[in-house]
Amino acid sequence: MVLADCTTAMPDLTLKIAKAIQAKGGRFVDTADDPHAQGGGGRQAGLMTGGDPATLAEIRPVLECFSDLIVHCGDVGAGHKVKLVNNMLSLGYGMVTAEALLAAKKGGIDLKALRDVVSGGGANSIMFQRLCRLRDRERQHRSCAFAIANAAKRRALLVARARAWGQRRRLRRRCTRPMRWPTIHGLRRPIRAERW
C-alpha cells in the first residue's frame, strides 16, 4: 500500500505519519498540491513531492491523472516544506497585487487597460488575474472570505515551521500584520468590494 498525502501539512507531522505507515508495512510519500500551477496539459495542478523516488515513479501514472507538473523535492517531508514556502510567496503576491489594484483604482487608472498591460509583461501572475476577475460584489466577498481564511491557516503553518528554521519574530510579524485587518473584518462583514 502507498499513501500519497496531497494536503498542506507540517513536515514534522508528515514524518510521524510516514513512520506509522512504514511500521505497518506501507509506503508513504508527500505530494503537496498547488492547484494554481501552470501545467502543460491543461490540468493546472502541480505536485511538490517528497519520498522514495522509486515509489513516486510507481505511482506517477496516477499522479499524472490530475497533474502536469510533478517535482521531486527530496525525502519524505520535502514536498510539504516546499509547499509552505510556495504558499508564502503566493500570499505575498496576493497582498502586493491587492494594494496595487487599489492604488490604480484610486488613481483613476483604467483597470482594463492596466490588466492588458500587465497580462503581457513580467508582472503578470495567477494571483493578479484572479483578483482582476473579482468584479461582482457578492462573488468577490465569498471568494475573498474563503481566501482570507485559507491564507490565515497557511500563515499559521508557515510561522510554526519558521520557528523550527530559526526565523521567529521577524517572519511572524511580517506575515501577521498585513492580514490582521481582513482577518478581523473580512469574515464578519462584506469586504470593501467597492474599493476594487
Phi and psi in degrees as GROMACS dihedral restraints (atoms count N, CA, C in turn):
[ dihedral_restraints ]
;  ai    aj    ak    al  type     phi  dphi    fc
    3     4     5     6     1  -121.2    20    10
    4     5     6     7     1   127.3    20    10
    6     7     8     9     1  -104.8    20    10
    7     8     9    10     1   119.6    20    10
    9    10    11    12     1  -107.9    20    10
   10    11    12    13     1   113.9    20    10
   12    13    14    15     1   -94.3    20    10
   13    14    15    16     1   110.1    20    10
   15    16    17    18     1   -96.2    20    10
   16    17    18    19     1    11.8    20    10
   18    19    20    21     1   -83.2    20    10
   19    20    21    22     1   176.5    20    10
   21    22    23    24     1   -96.8    20    10
   22    23    24    25     1   114.8    20    10
   24    25    26    27     1  -139.5    20    10
   25    26    27    28     1   160.9    20    10
   27    28    29    30     1   -71.4    20    10
   28    29    30    31     1   130.8    20    10
   30    31    32    33     1   -57.3    20    10
   31    32    33    34     1   -32.9    20    10
   33    34    35    36     1   -63.6    20    10
   34    35    36    37     1   -41.4    20    10
   36    37    38    39     1   -66.3    20    10
   37    38    39    40     1   -37.7    20    10
   39    40    41    42     1   -57.1    20    10
   40    41    42    43     1   -44.6    20    10
   42    43    44    45     1   -64.7    20    10
   43    44    45    46     1   -39.6    20    10
   45    46    47    48     1   -63.6    20    10
   46    47    48    49     1   -44.8    20    10
   48    49    50    51     1   -63.3    20    10
   49    50    51    52     1   -42.7    20    10
   51    52    53    54     1   -59.3    20    10
   52    53    54    55     1   -43.5    20    10
   54    55    56    57     1   -64.0    20    10
   55    56    57    58     1   -41.0    20    10
   57    58    59    60     1   -64.6    20    10
   58    59    60    61     1   -41.0    20    10
   60    61    62    63     1   -65.2    20    10
   61    62    63    64     1   -44.2    20    10
   63    64    65    66     1   -64.3    20    10
   64    65    66    67     1   -34.7    20    10
   66    67    68    69     1   -64.7    20    10
   67    68    69    70     1   -24.7    20    10
   69    70    71    72     1   -93.5    20    10
   70    71    72    73     1     4.8    20    10
   72    73    74    75     1    92.5    20    10
   73    74    75    76     1     6.1    20    10
   75    76    77    78     1   -96.6    20    10
   76    77    78    79     1   178.9    20    10
   78    79    80    81     1  -124.3    20    10
   79    80    81    82     1   148.1    20    10
   81    82    83    84     1  -131.6    20    10
   82    83    84    85     1   137.1    20    10
   84    85    86    87     1  -136.8    20    10
   85    86    87    88     1   143.9    20    10
   87    88    89    90     1   -96.5    20    10
   88    89    90    91     1   131.4    20    10
   90    91    92    93     1  -131.8    20    10
   91    92    93    94     1    62.3    20    10
   93    94    95    96     1   -59.4    20    10
   94    95    96    97     1   135.9    20    10
   96    97    98    99     1  -103.6    20    10
   97    98    99   100     1   150.4    20    10
   99   100   101   102     1  -123.2    20    10
  100   101   102   103     1    98.7    20    10
  102   103   104   105     1   -67.1    20    10
  103   104   105   106     1    -7.9    20    10
  105   106   107   108     1  -105.3    20    10
  106   107   108   109     1     6.3    20    10
  108   109   110   111     1   -66.0    20    10
  109   110   111   112     1   151.4    20    10
  111   112   113   114     1   -99.2    20    10
  112   113   114   115     1    95.3    20    10
  114   115   116   117     1   -85.8    20    10
  115   116   117   118     1   171.0    20    10
  117   118   119   120     1   -83.2    20    10
  118   119   120   121     1   -22.3    20    10
  120   121   122   123     1  -102.7    20    10
  121   122   123   124     1    12.1    20    10
  123   124   125   126     1    85.9    20    10
  124   125   126   127     1    -0.5    20    10
  126   127   128   129     1   -81.3    20    10
  127   128   129   130     1   -20.5    20    10
  129   130   131   132     1    51.2    20    10
  130   131   132   133     1    51.0    20    10
  132   133   134   135     1  -139.5    20    10
  133   134   135   136     1   139.3    20    10
  135   136   137   138     1  -119.0    20    10
  136   137   138   139     1   148.2    20    10
  138   139   140   141     1  -123.1    20    10
  139   140   141   142     1   131.1    20    10
  141   142   143   144     1  -104.8    20    10
  142   143   144   145     1   111.1    20    10
  144   145   146   147     1  -109.1    20    10
  145   146   147   148     1   150.3    20    10
  147   148   149   150     1  -140.0    20    10
  148   149   150   151     1   137.5    20    10
  150   151   152   153     1   140.7    20    10
  151   152   153   154     1  -170.9    20    10
  153   154   155   156     1   -63.5    20    10
  154   155   156   157     1   123.2    20    10
  156   157   158   159     1   -58.3    20    10
  157   158   159   160     1   -34.9    20    10
  159   160   161   162     1   -67.0    20    10
  160   161   162   163     1   -40.3    20    10
  162   163   164   165     1   -65.2    20    10
  163   164   165   166     1   -42.6    20    10
  165   166   167   168     1   -64.1    20    10
  166   167   168   169     1   -38.5    20    10
  168   169   170   171     1   -64.3    20    10
  169   170   171   172     1   -36.8    20    10
  171   172   173   174     1   -64.4    20    10
  172   173   174   175     1   -39.6    20    10
  174   175   176   177     1   -96.0    20    10
  175   176   177   178     1     1.1    20    10
  177   178   179   180     1   -53.8    20    10
  178   179   180   181     1   -41.3    20    10
  180   181   182   183     1   -57.2    20    10
  181   182   183   184     1   -34.1    20    10
  183   184   185   186     1   -71.1    20    10
  184   185   186   187     1   -44.7    20    10
  186   187   188   189     1   -62.2    20    10
  187   188   189   190     1   -35.3    20    10
  189   190   191   192     1   -69.6    20    10
  190   191   192   193     1   -12.6    20    10
  192   193   194   195     1   -66.1    20    10
  193   194   195   196     1   -26.4    20    10
  195   196   197   198     1  -130.5    20    10
  196   197   198   199     1     7.7    20    10
  198   199   200   201     1  -145.9    20    10
  199   200   201   202     1   136.0    20    10
  201   202   203   204     1   -97.2    20    10
  202   203   204   205     1   -23.5    20    10
  204   205   206   207     1  -113.3    20    10
  205   206   207   208     1   107.2    20    10
  207   208   209   210     1  -124.0    20    10
  208   209   210   211     1   115.5    20    10
  210   211   212   213     1  -118.3    20    10
  211   212   213   214     1   124.6    20    10
  213   214   215   216     1   -84.2    20    10
  214   215   216   217     1   120.8    20    10
  216   217   218   219     1  -100.9    20    10
  217   218   219   220     1   -11.0    20    10
  219   220   221   222     1   140.7    20    10
  220   221   222   223     1  -151.9    20    10
  222   223   224   225     1   -69.1    20    10
  223   224   225   226     1   176.3    20    10
  225   226   227   228     1   -52.8    20    10
  226   227   228   229     1   132.8    20    10
  228   229   230   231     1    98.2    20    10
  229   230   231   232     1   -21.4    20    10
  231   232   233   234     1   -66.4    20    10
  232   233   234   235     1   -37.5    20    10
  234   235   236   237     1   -62.6    20    10
  235   236   237   238     1   -41.8    20    10
  237   238   239   240     1   -69.3    20    10
  238   239   240   241     1   -33.3    20    10
  240   241   242   243     1   -64.6    20    10
  241   242   243   244     1   -46.5    20    10
  243   244   245   246     1   -62.7    20    10
  244   245   246   247     1   -38.0    20    10
  246   247   248   249     1   -61.6    20    10
  247   248   249   250     1   -40.6    20    10
  249   250   251   252     1   -62.5    20    10
  250   251   252   253     1   -41.5    20    10
  252   253   254   255     1   -70.4    20    10
  253   254   255   256     1   -39.3    20    10
  255   256   257   258     1   -59.3    20    10
  256   257   258   259     1   -41.8    20    10
  258   259   260   261     1   -63.1    20    10
  259   260   261   262     1   -39.4    20    10
  261   262   263   264     1   -59.7    20    10
  262   263   264   265     1   -44.0    20    10
  264   265   266   267     1   -63.8    20    10
  265   266   267   268     1   -44.6    20    10
  267   268   269   270     1   -60.5    20    10
  268   269   270   271     1   -44.1    20    10
  270   271   272   273     1   -64.0    20    10
  271   272   273   274     1   -40.5    20    10
  273   274   275   276     1   -63.0    20    10
  274   275   276   277     1   -45.4    20    10
  276   277   278   279     1   -59.9    20    10
  277   278   279   280     1   -41.1    20    10
  279   280   281   282     1   -62.0    20    10
  280   281   282   283     1   -44.3    20    10
  282   283   284   285     1   -66.1    20    10
  283   284   285   286     1   -43.6    20    10
  285   286   287   288     1   -65.0    20    10
  286   287   288   289     1   -42.2    20    10
  288   289   290   291     1   -62.9    20    10
  289   290   291   292     1   -43.8    20    10
  291   292   293   294     1   -60.5    20    10
  292   293   294   295     1   -43.1    20    10
  294   295   296   297     1   -65.8    20    10
  295   296   297   298     1   -39.3    20    10
  297   298   299   300     1   -65.6    20    10
  298   299   300   301     1   -42.7    20    10
  300   301   302   303     1   -66.0    20    10
  301   302   303   304     1   -38.3    20    10
  303   304   305   306     1   -65.1    20    10
  304   305   306   307     1   -42.9    20    10
  306   307   308   309     1   -62.3    20    10
  307   308   309   310     1   -40.0    20    10
  309   310   311   312     1   -62.8    20    10
  310   311   312   313     1   -44.9    20    10
  312   313   314   315     1   -64.7    20    10
  313   314   315   316     1   -45.0    20    10
  315   316   317   318     1   -65.8    20    10
  316   317   318   319     1   -27.6    20    10
  318   319   320   321     1   -84.3    20    10
  319   320   321   322     1     1.2    20    10
  321   322   323   324     1    77.2    20    10
  322   323   324   325     1    19.7    20    10
  324   325   326   327     1   -78.6    20    10
  325   326   327   328     1   138.6    20    10
  327   328   329   330     1   -67.3    20    10
  328   329   330   331     1   110.9    20    10
  330   331   332   333     1   -67.5    20    10
  331   332   333   334     1   -29.8    20    10
  333   334   335   336     1   -66.7    20    10
  334   335   336   337     1   -42.9    20    10
  336   337   338   339     1   -62.9    20    10
  337   338   339   340     1   -42.9    20    10
  339   340   341   342     1   -60.4    20    10
  340   341   342   343     1   -44.1    20    10
  342   343   344   345     1   -62.5    20    10
  343   344   345   346     1   -41.3    20    10
  345   346   347   348     1   -61.4    20    10
  346   347   348   349     1   -42.4    20    10
  348   349   350   351     1   -65.8    20    10
  349   350   351   352     1   -50.8    20    10
  351   352   353   354     1   -64.5    20    10
  352   353   354   355     1   -38.7    20    10
  354   355   356   357     1   -59.9    20    10
  355   356   357   358     1   -26.9    20    10
  357   358   359   360     1   -98.9    20    10
  358   359   360   361     1     7.6    20    10
  360   361   362   363     1  -127.6    20    10
  361   362   363   364     1  -171.4    20    10
  363   364   365   366     1   -72.1    20    10
  364   365   366   367     1   -16.5    20    10
  366   367   368   369     1   -84.8    20    10
  367   368   369   370     1    -4.1    20    10
  369   370   371   372     1   -66.1    20    10
  370   371   372   373     1   146.2    20    10
  372   373   374   375     1  -159.9    20    10
  373   374   375   376     1   164.1    20    10
  375   376   377   378     1   -61.2    20    10
  376   377   378   379     1   -39.5    20    10
  378   379   380   381     1   -63.1    20    10
  379   380   381   382     1   -42.5    20    10
  381   382   383   384     1   -61.4    20    10
  382   383   384   385     1   -47.3    20    10
  384   385   386   387     1   -63.8    20    10
  385   386   387   388     1   -39.4    20    10
  387   388   389   390     1   -63.4    20    10
  388   389   390   391     1   -45.4    20    10
  390   391   392   393     1   -69.6    20    10
  391   392   393   394     1   -31.7    20    10
  393   394   395   396     1   -66.7    20    10
  394   395   396   397     1   -29.6    20    10
  396   397   398   399     1   -74.9    20    10
  397   398   399   400     1   -17.7    20    10
  399   400   401   402     1   -80.2    20    10
  400   401   402   403     1    88.5    20    10
  402   403   404   405     1  -111.0    20    10
  403   404   405   406     1   -43.2    20    10
  405   406   407   408     1   -67.3    20    10
  406   407   408   409     1   128.6    20    10
  408   409   410   411     1   -59.9    20    10
  409   410   411   412     1   -46.4    20    10
  411   412   413   414     1   -67.1    20    10
  412   413   414   415     1   -43.8    20    10
  414   415   416   417     1   -62.2    20    10
  415   416   417   418     1   -39.9    20    10
  417   418   419   420     1   -63.7    20    10
  418   419   420   421     1   -44.8    20    10
  420   421   422   423     1   -61.3    20    10
  421   422   423   424     1   -47.3    20    10
  423   424   425   426     1   -62.0    20    10
  424   425   426   427     1   -45.6    20    10
  426   427   428   429     1   -65.1    20    10
  427   428   429   430     1   -44.6    20    10
  429   430   431   432     1   -68.7    20    10
  430   431   432   433     1   -38.1    20    10
  432   433   434   435     1   -61.5    20    10
  433   434   435   436     1   -43.3    20    10
  435   436   437   438     1   -65.1    20    10
  436   437   438   439     1   -44.6    20    10
  438   439   440   441     1   -61.3    20    10
  439   440   441   442     1   -39.5    20    10
  441   442   443   444     1   -65.5    20    10
  442   443   444   445     1   -45.6    20    10
  444   445   446   447     1   -62.5    20    10
  445   446   447   448     1   -42.4    20    10
  447   448   449   450     1   -66.8    20    10
  448   449   450   451     1   -40.8    20    10
  450   451   452   453     1   -63.4    20    10
  451   452   453   454     1   -38.7    20    10
  453   454   455   456     1   -62.8    20    10
  454   455   456   457     1   -40.5    20    10
  456   457   458   459     1   -64.1    20    10
  457   458   459   460     1   -46.0    20    10
  459   460   461   462     1   -65.1    20    10
  460   461   462   463     1   -39.0    20    10
  462   463   464   465     1   -61.8    20    10
  463   464   465   466     1   -42.0    20    10
  465   466   467   468     1   -62.1    20    10
  466   467   468   469     1   -41.7    20    10
  468   469   470   471     1   -64.0    20    10
  469   470   471   472     1   -43.7    20    10
  471   472   473   474     1   -64.4    20    10
  472   473   474   475     1   -45.8    20    10
  474   475   476   477     1   -63.4    20    10
  475   476   477   478     1   -41.5    20    10
  477   478   479   480     1   -61.2    20    10
  478   479   480   481     1   -41.3    20    10
  480   481   482   483     1   -69.4    20    10
  481   482   483   484     1   -38.4    20    10
  483   484   485   486     1   -62.8    20    10
  484   485   486   487     1   -30.4    20    10
  486   487   488   489     1   -58.5    20    10
  487   488   489   490     1   -42.4    20    10
  489   490   491   492     1   -70.0    20    10
  490   491   492   493     1   -24.3    20    10
  492   493   494   495     1   -89.7    20    10
  493   494   495   496     1    -1.5    20    10
  495   496   497   498     1    88.7    20    10
  496   497   498   499     1    10.9    20    10
  498   499   500   501     1  -106.2    20    10
  499   500   501   502     1    68.1    20    10
  501   502   503   504     1   -78.4    20    10
  502   503   504   505     1   -86.2    20    10
  504   505   506   507     1   -63.4    20    10
  505   506   507   508     1   -47.6    20    10
  507   508   509   510     1   -56.9    20    10
  508   509   510   511     1   -48.8    20    10
  510   511   512   513     1   -68.0    20    10
  511   512   513   514     1   -40.9    20    10
  513   514   515   516     1   -60.6    20    10
  514   515   516   517     1   -44.5    20    10
  516   517   518   519     1   -64.8    20    10
  517   518   519   520     1   -45.5    20    10
  519   520   521   522     1   -68.0    20    10
  520   521   522   523     1   -31.5    20    10
  522   523   524   525     1   -84.3    20    10
  523   524   525   526     1   -28.7    20    10
  525   526   527   528     1   -85.9    20    10
  526   527   528   529     1   -45.9    20    10
  528   529   530   531     1   -57.6    20    10
  529   530   531   532     1   -47.5    20    10
  531   532   533   534     1   -63.8    20    10
  532   533   534   535     1   -23.1    20    10
  534   535   536   537     1   -94.8    20    10
  535   536   537   538     1    -6.0    20    10
  537   538   539   540     1   -61.9    20    10
  538   539   540   541     1   -48.8    20    10
  540   541   542   543     1   -60.5    20    10
  541   542   543   544     1   -54.1    20    10
  543   544   545   546     1   -65.7    20    10
  544   545   546   547     1   -30.9    20    10
  546   547   548   549     1   -65.4    20    10
  547   548   549   550     1   -40.4    20    10
  549   550   551   552     1   -74.0    20    10
  550   551   552   553     1   -46.0    20    10
  552   553   554   555     1   -99.0    20    10
  553   554   555   556     1   -34.0    20    10
  555   556   557   558     1   -65.1    20    10
  556   557   558   559     1   -27.3    20    10
  558   559   560   561     1   -95.3    20    10
  559   560   561   562     1    -5.9    20    10
  561   562   563   564     1  -107.5    20    10
  562   563   564   565     1   -20.7    20    10
  564   565   566   567     1  -149.1    20    10
  565   566   567   568     1   163.4    20    10
  567   568   569   570     1   -56.1    20    10
  568   569   570   571     1   132.9    20    10
  570   571   572   573     1   -64.7    20    10
  571   572   573   574     1   150.5    20    10
  573   574   575   576     1   -66.8    20    10
  574   575   576   577     1    71.1    20    10
  576   577   578   579     1   -60.1    20    10
  577   578   579   580     1   -32.1    20    10
  579   580   581   582     1   -65.7    20    10
  580   581   582   583     1   -18.1    20    10
  582   583   584   585     1   -74.9    20    10
  583   584   585   586     1   -19.2    20    10
